[in-house]
Amino acid sequence: MNTEYDVISSWRWRIAKAGMKQKDFAVNEAGITPTNLSLYLLGRKIPRPLTFEKIESALKRLGV
């Protein structure tokens, strides 16, 4: 079973697999700040449920 932490830890490689830089993904695809994305990836901050879904939706749109 995938936990929220497992999914968040997959974001880094999924963004790379989509051929995007984290900054570009955050701003252009997910509509969040690059700083917040970085904090999520480092485990220093947990995204709100709406933000989590926004990021997941953007990754799915990119096919990863």
PDB file of N, CA, C and O in Angstrom:
ATOM      1  N   MET A   1       0.847  -1.188   0.000  1.00  0.00           N
ATOM      2  CA  MET A   1       0.000   0.000   0.000  1.00  0.00           C
ATOM      3  C   MET A   1       0.891   1.250   0.000  1.00  0.00           C
ATOM      4  O   MET A   1       1.808   1.370   0.813  1.00  0.00           O
ATOM      5  N   ASN A   2       0.611   2.165  -0.911  1.00  0.00           N
ATOM      6  CA  ASN A   2       1.382   3.405  -0.984  1.00  0.00           C
ATOM      7  C   ASN A   2       0.870   4.412   0.026  1.00  0.00           C
ATOM      8  O   ASN A   2      -0.319   4.727   0.066  1.00  0.00           O
ATOM      9  N   THR A   3       1.775   4.905   0.830  1.00  0.00           N
ATOM     10  CA  THR A   3       1.414   5.968   1.749  1.00  0.00           C
ATOM     11  C   THR A   3       1.664   7.299   1.072  1.00  0.00           C
ATOM     12  O   THR A   3       2.279   7.362   0.007  1.00  0.00           O
ATOM     13  N   GLU A   4       1.185   8.358   1.694  1.00  0.00           N
ATOM     14  CA  GLU A   4       1.425   9.701   1.165  1.00  0.00           C
ATOM     15  C   GLU A   4       2.921   9.959   1.028  1.00  0.00           C
ATOM     16  O   GLU A   4       3.359  10.584   0.062  1.00  0.00           O
ATOM     17  N   TYR A   5       3.707   9.482   1.990  1.00  0.00           N
ATOM     18  CA  TYR A   5       5.158   9.691   1.956  1.00  0.00           C
ATOM     19  C   TYR A   5       5.802   8.947   0.781  1.00  0.00           C
ATOM     20  O   TYR A   5       6.733   9.460   0.159  1.00  0.00           O
ATOM     21  N   ASP A   6       5.312   7.745   0.477  1.00  0.00           N
ATOM     22  CA  ASP A   6       5.829   6.994  -0.671  1.00  0.00           C
ATOM     23  C   ASP A   6       5.559   7.746  -1.969  1.00  0.00           C
ATOM     24  O   ASP A   6       6.423   7.828  -2.842  1.00  0.00           O
ATOM     25  N   VAL A   7       4.368   8.288  -2.086  1.00  0.00           N
ATOM     26  CA  VAL A   7       3.999   9.022  -3.300  1.00  0.00           C
ATOM     27  C   VAL A   7       4.855  10.271  -3.434  1.00  0.00           C
ATOM     28  O   VAL A   7       5.376  10.553  -4.514  1.00  0.00           O
ATOM     29  N   ILE A   8       5.006  11.022  -2.349  1.00  0.00           N
ATOM     30  CA  ILE A   8       5.820  12.246  -2.388  1.00  0.00           C
ATOM     31  C   ILE A   8       7.257  11.911  -2.762  1.00  0.00           C
ATOM     32  O   ILE A   8       7.888  12.645  -3.523  1.00  0.00           O
ATOM     33  N   SER A   9       7.776  10.808  -2.233  1.00  0.00           N
ATOM     34  CA  SER A   9       9.168  10.449  -2.544  1.00  0.00           C
ATOM     35  C   SER A   9       9.333  10.069  -4.015  1.00  0.00           C
ATOM     36  O   SER A   9      10.450  10.090  -4.531  1.00  0.00           O
ATOM     37  N   SER A  10       8.241   9.722  -4.697  1.00  0.00           N
ATOM     38  CA  SER A  10       8.321   9.390  -6.127  1.00  0.00           C
ATOM     39  C   SER A  10       8.309  10.635  -7.012  1.00  0.00           C
ATOM     40  O   SER A  10       8.646  10.550  -8.193  1.00  0.00           O
ATOM     41  N   TRP A  11       7.937  11.759  -6.477  1.00  0.00           N
ATOM     42  CA  TRP A  11       7.789  12.956  -7.300  1.00  0.00           C
ATOM     43  C   TRP A  11       9.085  13.366  -7.984  1.00  0.00           C
ATOM     44  O   TRP A  11       9.072  13.755  -9.152  1.00  0.00           O
ATOM     45  N   ARG A  12      10.198  13.284  -7.271  1.00  0.00           N
ATOM     46  CA  ARG A  12      11.479  13.739  -7.839  1.00  0.00           C
ATOM     47  C   ARG A  12      11.793  12.996  -9.138  1.00  0.00           C
ATOM     48  O   ARG A  12      12.085  13.629 -10.153  1.00  0.00           O
ATOM     49  N   TRP A  13      11.735  11.661  -9.118  1.00  0.00           N
ATOM     50  CA  TRP A  13      12.078  10.917 -10.331  1.00  0.00           C
ATOM     51  C   TRP A  13      10.993  11.033 -11.388  1.00  0.00           C
ATOM     52  O   TRP A  13      11.294  10.976 -12.580  1.00  0.00           O
ATOM     53  N   ARG A  14       9.745  11.195 -10.987  1.00  0.00           N
ATOM     54  CA  ARG A  14       8.671  11.348 -11.970  1.00  0.00           C
ATOM     55  C   ARG A  14       8.802  12.674 -12.709  1.00  0.00           C
ATOM     56  O   ARG A  14       8.562  12.731 -13.915  1.00  0.00           O
ATOM     57  N   ILE A  15       9.174  13.730 -12.016  1.00  0.00           N
ATOM     58  CA  ILE A  15       9.402  15.032 -12.663  1.00  0.00           C
ATOM     59  C   ILE A  15      10.559  14.909 -13.645  1.00  0.00           C
ATOM     60  O   ILE A  15      10.482  15.406 -14.768  1.00  0.00           O
ATOM     61  N   ALA A  16      11.632  14.248 -13.220  1.00  0.00           N
ATOM     62  CA  ALA A  16      12.789  14.049 -14.102  1.00  0.00           C
ATOM     63  C   ALA A  16      12.411  13.191 -15.306  1.00  0.00           C
ATOM     64  O   ALA A  16      12.836  13.473 -16.426  1.00  0.00           O
ATOM     65  N   LYS A  17      11.620  12.151 -15.084  1.00  0.00           N
ATOM     66  CA  LYS A  17      11.201  11.268 -16.175  1.00  0.00           C
ATOM     67  C   LYS A  17      10.367  12.025 -17.206  1.00  0.00           C
ATOM     68  O   LYS A  17      10.391  11.699 -18.393  1.00  0.00           O
ATOM     69  N   ALA A  18       9.632  13.033 -16.747  1.00  0.00           N
ATOM     70  CA  ALA A  18       8.843  13.863 -17.659  1.00  0.00           C
ATOM     71  C   ALA A  18       9.721  14.845 -18.433  1.00  0.00           C
ATOM     72  O   ALA A  18       9.238  15.571 -19.303  1.00  0.00           O
ATOM     73  N   GLY A  19      11.026  14.860 -18.104  1.00  0.00           N
ATOM     74  CA  GLY A  19      11.958  15.743 -18.810  1.00  0.00           C
ATOM     75  C   GLY A  19      11.890  17.187 -18.350  1.00  0.00           C
ATOM     76  O   GLY A  19      12.226  18.102 -19.102  1.00  0.00           O
ATOM     77  N   MET A  20      11.457  17.391 -17.120  1.00  0.00           N
ATOM     78  CA  MET A  20      11.303  18.755 -16.618  1.00  0.00           C
ATOM     79  C   MET A  20      12.247  19.014 -15.456  1.00  0.00           C
ATOM     80  O   MET A  20      12.651  18.096 -14.742  1.00  0.00           O
ATOM     81  N   LYS A  21      12.586  20.265 -15.283  1.00  0.00           N
ATOM     82  CA  LYS A  21      13.289  20.700 -14.083  1.00  0.00           C
ATOM     83  C   LYS A  21      12.240  20.942 -13.009  1.00  0.00           C
ATOM     84  O   LYS A  21      11.104  21.307 -13.310  1.00  0.00           O
ATOM     85  N   GLN A  22      12.627  20.738 -11.758  1.00  0.00           N
ATOM     86  CA  GLN A  22      11.673  20.891 -10.660  1.00  0.00           C
ATOM     87  C   GLN A  22      11.056  22.283 -10.631  1.00  0.00           C
ATOM     88  O   GLN A  22       9.857  22.429 -10.394  1.00  0.00           O
ATOM     89  N   LYS A  23      11.872  23.303 -10.872  1.00  0.00           N
ATOM     90  CA  LYS A  23      11.367  24.678 -10.846  1.00  0.00           C
ATOM     91  C   LYS A  23      10.300  24.877 -11.920  1.00  0.00           C
ATOM     92  O   LYS A  23       9.242  25.447 -11.654  1.00  0.00           O
ATOM     93  N   ASP A  24      10.584  24.405 -13.131  1.00  0.00           N
ATOM     94  CA  ASP A  24       9.628  24.557 -14.229  1.00  0.00           C
ATOM     95  C   ASP A  24       8.346  23.785 -13.963  1.00  0.00           C
ATOM     96  O   ASP A  24       7.252  24.276 -14.240  1.00  0.00           O
ATOM     97  N   PHE A  25       8.480  22.581 -13.426  1.00  0.00           N
ATOM     98  CA  PHE A  25       7.298  21.792 -13.096  1.00  0.00           C
ATOM     99  C   PHE A  25       6.447  22.517 -12.064  1.00  0.00           C
ATOM    100  O   PHE A  25       5.232  22.632 -12.225  1.00  0.00           O
ATOM    101  N   ALA A  26       7.081  23.004 -11.009  1.00  0.00           N
ATOM    102  CA  ALA A  26       6.338  23.668  -9.932  1.00  0.00           C
ATOM    103  C   ALA A  26       5.545  24.850 -10.459  1.00  0.00           C
ATOM    104  O   ALA A  26       4.352  24.975 -10.181  1.00  0.00           O
ATOM    105  N   VAL A  27       6.198  25.712 -11.215  1.00  0.00           N
ATOM    106  CA  VAL A  27       5.565  26.950 -11.672  1.00  0.00           C
ATOM    107  C   VAL A  27       4.590  26.708 -12.820  1.00  0.00           C
ATOM    108  O   VAL A  27       3.454  27.181 -12.780  1.00  0.00           O
ATOM    109  N   ASN A  28       5.023  25.980 -13.835  1.00  0.00           N
ATOM    110  CA  ASN A  28       4.244  25.863 -15.070  1.00  0.00           C
ATOM    111  C   ASN A  28       3.200  24.754 -15.073  1.00  0.00           C
ATOM    112  O   ASN A  28       2.181  24.866 -15.753  1.00  0.00           O
ATOM    113  N   GLU A  29       3.441  23.699 -14.327  1.00  0.00           N
ATOM    114  CA  GLU A  29       2.519  22.559 -14.366  1.00  0.00           C
ATOM    115  C   GLU A  29       1.656  22.443 -13.111  1.00  0.00           C
ATOM    116  O   GLU A  29       0.451  22.211 -13.200  1.00  0.00           O
ATOM    117  N   ALA A  30       2.283  22.606 -11.933  1.00  0.00           N
ATOM    118  CA  ALA A  30       1.557  22.380 -10.680  1.00  0.00           C
ATOM    119  C   ALA A  30       0.985  23.661 -10.073  1.00  0.00           C
ATOM    120  O   ALA A  30       0.103  23.603  -9.217  1.00  0.00           O
ATOM    121  N   GLY A  31       1.483  24.810 -10.513  1.00  0.00           N
ATOM    122  CA  GLY A  31       0.972  26.069  -9.981  1.00  0.00           C
ATOM    123  C   GLY A  31       1.338  26.304  -8.526  1.00  0.00           C
ATOM    124  O   GLY A  31       0.567  26.897  -7.771  1.00  0.00           O
ATOM    125  N   ILE A  32       2.530  25.833  -8.132  1.00  0.00           N
ATOM    126  CA  ILE A  32       3.014  26.044  -6.766  1.00  0.00           C
ATOM    127  C   ILE A  32       4.382  26.704  -6.840  1.00  0.00           C
ATOM    128  O   ILE A  32       4.966  26.822  -7.917  1.00  0.00           O
ATOM    129  N   THR A  33       4.885  27.127  -5.703  1.00  0.00           N
ATOM    130  CA  THR A  33       6.210  27.746  -5.706  1.00  0.00           C
ATOM    131  C   THR A  33       7.290  26.672  -5.720  1.00  0.00           C
ATOM    132  O   THR A  33       7.112  25.599  -5.142  1.00  0.00           O
ATOM    133  N   PRO A  34       8.403  26.958  -6.375  1.00  0.00           N
ATOM    134  CA  PRO A  34       9.518  26.006  -6.359  1.00  0.00           C
ATOM    135  C   PRO A  34      10.011  25.730  -4.941  1.00  0.00           C
ATOM    136  O   PRO A  34      10.435  24.615  -4.636  1.00  0.00           O
ATOM    137  N   THR A  35       9.957  26.735  -4.082  1.00  0.00           N
ATOM    138  CA  THR A  35      10.392  26.554  -2.692  1.00  0.00           C
ATOM    139  C   THR A  35       9.536  25.516  -1.993  1.00  0.00           C
ATOM    140  O   THR A  35      10.062  24.634  -1.315  1.00  0.00           O
ATOM    141  N   ASN A  36       8.220  25.609  -2.148  1.00  0.00           N
ATOM    142  CA  ASN A  36       7.350  24.625  -1.508  1.00  0.00           C
ATOM    143  C   ASN A  36       7.597  23.229  -2.060  1.00  0.00           C
ATOM    144  O   ASN A  36       7.638  22.266  -1.294  1.00  0.00           O
ATOM    145  N   LEU A  37       7.761  23.098  -3.371  1.00  0.00           N
ATOM    146  CA  LEU A  37       8.030  21.785  -3.945  1.00  0.00           C
ATOM    147  C   LEU A  37       9.314  21.213  -3.343  1.00  0.00           C
ATOM    148  O   LEU A  37       9.366  20.035  -2.989  1.00  0.00           O
ATOM    149  N   SER A  38      10.322  22.030  -3.233  1.00  0.00           N
ATOM    150  CA  SER A  38      11.583  21.585  -2.656  1.00  0.00           C
ATOM    151  C   SER A  38      11.394  21.108  -1.213  1.00  0.00           C
ATOM    152  O   SER A  38      11.944  20.080  -0.818  1.00  0.00           O
ATOM    153  N   LEU A  39      10.622  21.851  -0.439  1.00  0.00           N
ATOM    154  CA  LEU A  39      10.370  21.459   0.950  1.00  0.00           C
ATOM    155  C   LEU A  39       9.599  20.145   1.030  1.00  0.00           C
ATOM    156  O   LEU A  39       9.857  19.329   1.915  1.00  0.00           O
ATOM    157  N   TYR A  40       8.663  19.936   0.121  1.00  0.00           N
ATOM    158  CA  TYR A  40       7.928  18.669   0.084  1.00  0.00           C
ATOM    159  C   TYR A  40       8.878  17.520  -0.227  1.00  0.00           C
ATOM    160  O   TYR A  40       8.830  16.474   0.421  1.00  0.00           O
ATOM    161  N   LEU A  41       9.740  17.718  -1.219  1.00  0.00           N
ATOM    162  CA  LEU A  41      10.662  16.666  -1.632  1.00  0.00           C
ATOM    163  C   LEU A  41      11.692  16.340  -0.567  1.00  0.00           C
ATOM    164  O   LEU A  41      12.149  15.201  -0.470  1.00  0.00           O
ATOM    165  N   LEU A  42      12.056  17.325   0.226  1.00  0.00           N
ATOM    166  CA  LEU A  42      13.018  17.113   1.310  1.00  0.00           C
ATOM    167  C   LEU A  42      12.363  16.569   2.578  1.00  0.00           C
ATOM    168  O   LEU A  42      13.053  16.214   3.534  1.00  0.00           O
ATOM    169  N   GLY A  43      11.051  16.506   2.584  1.00  0.00           N
ATOM    170  CA  GLY A  43      10.342  16.006   3.758  1.00  0.00           C
ATOM    171  C   GLY A  43      10.234  16.995   4.894  1.00  0.00           C
ATOM    172  O   GLY A  43       9.941  16.620   6.030  1.00  0.00           O
ATOM    173  N   ARG A  44      10.471  18.259   4.592  1.00  0.00           N
ATOM    174  CA  ARG A  44      10.409  19.296   5.628  1.00  0.00           C
ATOM    175  C   ARG A  44       9.029  19.916   5.760  1.00  0.00           C
ATOM    176  O   ARG A  44       8.746  20.631   6.721  1.00  0.00           O
ATOM    177  N   LYS A  45       8.180  19.637   4.795  1.00  0.00           N
ATOM    178  CA  LYS A  45       6.829  20.178   4.786  1.00  0.00           C
ATOM    179  C   LYS A  45       5.928  19.168   4.090  1.00  0.00           C
ATOM    180  O   LYS A  45       6.339  18.523   3.125  1.00  0.00           O
ATOM    181  N   ILE A  46       4.717  19.034   4.574  1.00  0.00           N
ATOM    182  CA  ILE A  46       3.749  18.130   3.972  1.00  0.00           C
ATOM    183  C   ILE A  46       2.717  18.980   3.226  1.00  0.00           C
ATOM    184  O   ILE A  46       2.166  19.924   3.794  1.00  0.00           O
ATOM    185  N   PRO A  47       2.452  18.650   1.956  1.00  0.00           N
ATOM    186  CA  PRO A  47       1.476  19.449   1.210  1.00  0.00           C
ATOM    187  C   PRO A  47       0.059  19.241   1.738  1.00  0.00           C
ATOM    188  O   PRO A  47      -0.283  18.168   2.238  1.00  0.00           O
ATOM    189  N   ARG A  48      -0.743  20.269   1.620  1.00  0.00           N
ATOM    190  CA  ARG A  48      -2.164  20.144   1.944  1.00  0.00           C
ATOM    191  C   ARG A  48      -2.792  19.186   0.945  1.00  0.00           C
ATOM    192  O   ARG A  48      -2.265  19.004  -0.153  1.00  0.00           O
ATOM    193  N   PRO A  49      -3.904  18.575   1.309  1.00  0.00           N
ATOM    194  CA  PRO A  49      -4.533  17.609   0.385  1.00  0.00           C
ATOM    195  C   PRO A  49      -4.807  18.176  -1.005  1.00  0.00           C
ATOM    196  O   PRO A  49      -4.598  17.477  -1.997  1.00  0.00           O
ATOM    197  N   LEU A  50      -5.266  19.420  -1.103  1.00  0.00           N
ATOM    198  CA  LEU A  50      -5.539  20.015  -2.409  1.00  0.00           C
ATOM    199  C   LEU A  50      -4.252  20.172  -3.219  1.00  0.00           C
ATOM    200  O   LEU A  50      -4.237  19.907  -4.421  1.00  0.00           O
ATOM    201  N   THR A  51      -3.183  20.597  -2.566  1.00  0.00           N
ATOM    202  CA  THR A  51      -1.896  20.756  -3.237  1.00  0.00           C
ATOM    203  C   THR A  51      -1.359  19.398  -3.676  1.00  0.00           C
ATOM    204  O   THR A  51      -0.828  19.261  -4.778  1.00  0.00           O
ATOM    205  N   PHE A  52      -1.498  18.410  -2.822  1.00  0.00           N
ATOM    206  CA  PHE A  52      -1.078  17.045  -3.150  1.00  0.00           C
ATOM    207  C   PHE A  52      -1.771  16.573  -4.429  1.00  0.00           C
ATOM    208  O   PHE A  52      -1.128  16.036  -5.330  1.00  0.00           O
ATOM    209  N   GLU A  53      -3.067  16.776  -4.499  1.00  0.00           N
ATOM    210  CA  GLU A  53      -3.835  16.363  -5.675  1.00  0.00           C
ATOM    211  C   GLU A  53      -3.449  17.161  -6.914  1.00  0.00           C
ATOM    212  O   GLU A  53      -3.428  16.629  -8.024  1.00  0.00           O
ATOM    213  N   LYS A  54      -3.143  18.442  -6.717  1.00  0.00           N
ATOM    214  CA  LYS A  54      -2.720  19.291  -7.834  1.00  0.00           C
ATOM    215  C   LYS A  54      -1.424  18.766  -8.454  1.00  0.00           C
ATOM    216  O   LYS A  54      -1.286  18.705  -9.676  1.00  0.00           O
ATOM    217  N   ILE A  55      -0.480  18.389  -7.593  1.00  0.00           N
ATOM    218  CA  ILE A  55       0.801  17.871  -8.068  1.00  0.00           C
ATOM    219  C   ILE A  55       0.610  16.520  -8.753  1.00  0.00           C
ATOM    220  O   ILE A  55       1.149  16.285  -9.834  1.00  0.00           O
ATOM    221  N   GLU A  56      -0.151  15.644  -8.127  1.00  0.00           N
ATOM    222  CA  GLU A  56      -0.410  14.325  -8.714  1.00  0.00           C
ATOM    223  C   GLU A  56      -1.110  14.458 -10.071  1.00  0.00           C
ATOM    224  O   GLU A  56      -0.763  13.752 -11.018  1.00  0.00           O
ATOM    225  N   SER A  57      -2.075  15.343 -10.166  1.00  0.00           N
ATOM    226  CA  SER A  57      -2.801  15.554 -11.432  1.00  0.00           C
ATOM    227  C   SER A  57      -1.848  16.053 -12.509  1.00  0.00           C
ATOM    228  O   SER A  57      -1.920  15.611 -13.656  1.00  0.00           O
ATOM    229  N   ALA A  58      -0.965  16.963 -12.148  1.00  0.00           N
ATOM    230  CA  ALA A  58      -0.011  17.499 -13.116  1.00  0.00           C
ATOM    231  C   ALA A  58       0.932  16.390 -13.597  1.00  0.00           C
ATOM    232  O   ALA A  58       1.248  16.320 -14.785  1.00  0.00           O
ATOM    233  N   LEU A  59       1.375  15.537 -12.696  1.00  0.00           N
ATOM    234  CA  LEU A  59       2.257  14.437 -13.091  1.00  0.00           C
ATOM    235  C   LEU A  59       1.523  13.452 -13.993  1.00  0.00           C
ATOM    236  O   LEU A  59       2.098  12.947 -14.958  1.00  0.00           O
ATOM    237  N   LYS A  60       0.278  13.180 -13.690  1.00  0.00           N
ATOM    238  CA  LYS A  60      -0.496  12.260 -14.522  1.00  0.00           C
ATOM    239  C   LYS A  60      -0.749  12.846 -15.918  1.00  0.00           C
ATOM    240  O   LYS A  60      -0.737  12.120 -16.913  1.00  0.00           O
ATOM    241  N   ARG A  61      -0.979  14.172 -15.983  1.00  0.00           N
ATOM    242  CA  ARG A  61      -1.134  14.833 -17.286  1.00  0.00           C
ATOM    243  C   ARG A  61       0.133  14.676 -18.134  1.00  0.00           C
ATOM    244  O   ARG A  61       0.070  14.563 -19.358  1.00  0.00           O
ATOM    245  N   LEU A  62       1.274  14.673 -17.459  1.00  0.00           N
ATOM    246  CA  LEU A  62       2.558  14.516 -18.157  1.00  0.00           C
ATOM    247  C   LEU A  62       2.875  13.056 -18.470  1.00  0.00           C
ATOM    248  O   LEU A  62       3.877  12.759 -19.120  1.00  0.00           O
ATOM    249  N   GLY A  63       2.022  12.150 -18.007  1.00  0.00           N
ATOM    250  CA  GLY A  63       2.200  10.737 -18.320  1.00  0.00           C
ATOM    251  C   GLY A  63       3.169  10.002 -17.422  1.00  0.00           C
ATOM    252  O   GLY A  63       3.692   8.952 -17.794  1.00  0.00           O
ATOM    253  N   VAL A  64       3.412  10.544 -16.241  1.00  0.00           N
ATOM    254  CA  VAL A  64       4.319   9.855 -15.296  1.00  0.00           C
ATOM    255  C   VAL A  64       3.654   9.656 -13.947  1.00  0.00           C
ATOM    256  O   VAL A  64       4.264   9.098 -13.035  1.00  0.00           O
TER     257      VAL A  64
END
